[in-house]
Structure formats: C-alpha cells, structure tokens
Amino acid sequence: MSISAFLIALAVCFAVMGISIYFIAKQLKQNRARDERIKAGELRLQEERAKRIESIQVIMQAVEADEKLTWSEAAIRVKNLLDQLSVDLSEHEHVQAIYAMEEGTQHIPTHEQWNELPLKARRKYRDEMEALEAKHIDQLRQAKAYLLAYKFD
C-alpha cells in the first residue's frame, strides 16, 4: 500500500469520525431537550394536580360557610375534579354521598340552559336539589371531613 493511499484512507476515517461525532452530539442535544420537555410536562401535570386538589379542599371548606354554594353544586364540582384526578372514591362509604348527589342532579340543566328555564322549572329543580341534599346531609358532612383530610398522593 502506498503512502498516498494510506493518507487517503486515514483522511476518510477522520472524516467518518468527525461526522459521527457531529451526529452523536446532535442526538445528545436532542435527548437533553426532550428530557427537559418531559420534566416540564411532568411539573405542569403536578401543578395541575395540586390545583385540583386545592380546589376540592376550597370547595369542601366553603360548602357550608358560603350560603351561595349549595351541596349540589359542590358535589358536582368535586366529583368532576376527582374524575380529572383519576381518583374513584365512589365505593368508599365516606364519599358515596358526593357521587349520589352528582348522579341525582345530572338531569338538571346548568349554565346557560339554567338561565333559560322558566322560574317554575327552576323552583322545581331547586326543590329536587334541596330534597336530595336533606336526604344525604349527614353523609355529605362526613364526605367533607373525609375529603379535607384525604391524602391524594
């Protein structure tokens, strides 16, 4: 093998090594960026989870303290937050009343549909909600105490 052929082969090897190092560095940079995005996404999920847990606690603290917040509305909101947290406490004896209240009010219109209802229909639905609340009030208070102490970890 001549020296010129050897030098050409050596140059080709260095070129291949240089190109390989470039692509390895590029891949490592992409991996670091992906890891950072994953960590940011996980942090965002943790923050959203913490906000939902805090919302449950705020609702439970406010339910009897704030006369504008009824047990029906609180149950609907808390049940939806529990669903968002992927926490199913429907079989738990202390929380079943929340699920029962939410289920018992599913047929009642909300938001804009509520505002469009005639007063007579609103009164009828309010009476239904009050009757449901009266039926479950002791269990709802137990659920309140339980959820305020519950560790969502």
C-alpha positions, 0 to 999 in steps of 0.5 A: 500500500502506498503512502498516498493511499494510506493518507487517503484512507486515514483522511476518510476515517477522520472524516467518518469520525468527525461526522459521527461525532457531529451526529452523536452530539446532535442526538445528545442535544436532542435527548437533553431537550426532550428530557427537559420537555418531559420534566416540564410536562411532568411539573405542569401535570403536578401543578395541575394536580395540586390545583385540583386538589386545592380546589376540592379542599376550597370547595369542601371548606366553603360548602357550608360557610358560603350560603351561595354554594349549595351541596349540589353544586359542590358535589358536582364540582368535586366529583368532576375534579376527582374524575380529572384526578383519576381518583374513584372514591365512589365505593368508599362509604365516606364519599358515596354521598358526593357521587349520589348527589352528582348522579341525582342532579345530572338531569338538571340543566346548568349554565346557560340552559339554567338561565333559560328555564322558566322560574317554575322549572327552576323552583322545581329543580331547586326543590329536587336539589334541596330534597336530595341534599336533606336526604344525604346531609349527614353523609355529605358532612362526613364526605367533607371531613373525609375529603379535607383530610384525604391524602391524594398522593 
